[in-house]
């Protein structure tokens, strides 16, 4: 045995070469060094079955049969509307062929029907700008990490004046917490939680499990709140609450590193108070929410007086 051949006995040789390289080494040992095939295979860490196996070329599948020219001709000559058939109906239409064979040929020829893509045609809600409060609210939930665990914030804002009406900050995100945020909003704007016949405001929410629950739907109807659901994966259907959460994250959460639940909760309370009383809003004419409400009330009073004088 030559010195070059002794390399095969080195440690960790087992995975150093590919099977093709090992096969060439075995042939060299057998032909040039007159080593028995058994010893050569053992030295090269190559099994006898692998040595004799001759894999097909990578670009050729030996199992694939050539296309049936007769079937190909029949498929290409299908009438206009029969081309819309799936492979099962085509099998029934042509008769005399196996459905698997028909499917293989249709796939090769590109005649299979396109599958409907999930979320292709999403239902989108109309965007509108209310001209007074309590026309449309938007609600959602977001996540806040307090340094140890995830906290959940449910919030509802009025689309007209951007005021945060109801919220619930806690460690759970069930329908019960969503209901508490809704009750806070209703009580703040309408003064009580008495049952109301009909609808007095629309709440736009997504299709999260909390908002589509029967418990939440029943409570909303009882309070006179009409629910309006966004399309799946359509956050732009409720841009105001999404913008509110984005501002909260950028102006409060991402600027602080909380170490406990109490710190995160106090941060939310402080931000909510500042947002509702002191923050300048570009969408409100570069004014705060109270200032915007004061200007609006003065305009309404002036309009009411002028109408009475004219009468």
Number of C-alpha atoms within 10 A of each C-alpha: 10 9 7 7 15 10 12 19 13 9 9 8 13 15 9 11 14 10 16 12 11 22 20 12 19 27 17 15 22 17 12 11 14 12 16 13 15 13 13 22 22 14 21 22 18 18 14 12 8 14 16 9 9 9 8 9 8 6 6 8 9 9 6 8 7 7 13 11 10 8 16 15 10 11 19 12 11 15 10 7 7 13 16 15 15 16 22 13 13 20 18 12 13 13 10 8 13 11 16 12 15 21 18 15 21 20 13 12 13 10 17 17 13 9 6 8 7 7 10 7 9 12 14 14 15 7 10 8 9 14 10 12 16 19 15 22 29 25 25 23 22 15 15 21 16 19 14 10 11 13 19 18 22 21 25 28 23 24 24 18 21 23 20 21 22 23 24 20 21 15 15 13 19 14 18 15 22 24 23 17 21 26 19 19 22 22 15 13 13 11 10 12 15 12 12 13 11 12 14 14 17 17 22 23 23 23 17 14 12 20 23 15 14 12 14 22 17 12 15 23 16 17 22 19 24 19 22 16 19 21 18 14 12 15 15 15 22 22 13 20 26 18 13 17 17 14 13 16 17 11 12 17 19 11 9 14 13 18 13 13 19 11 14 22 18 11 15 19 12 12 18 18 12 13 20 17 14 15 16 17 15 9 11 15 10 12 16 23 19 15 16 16 15 12 12 13 12 11 12 12 12 11 11 11 12 11 10 8 7 6 6
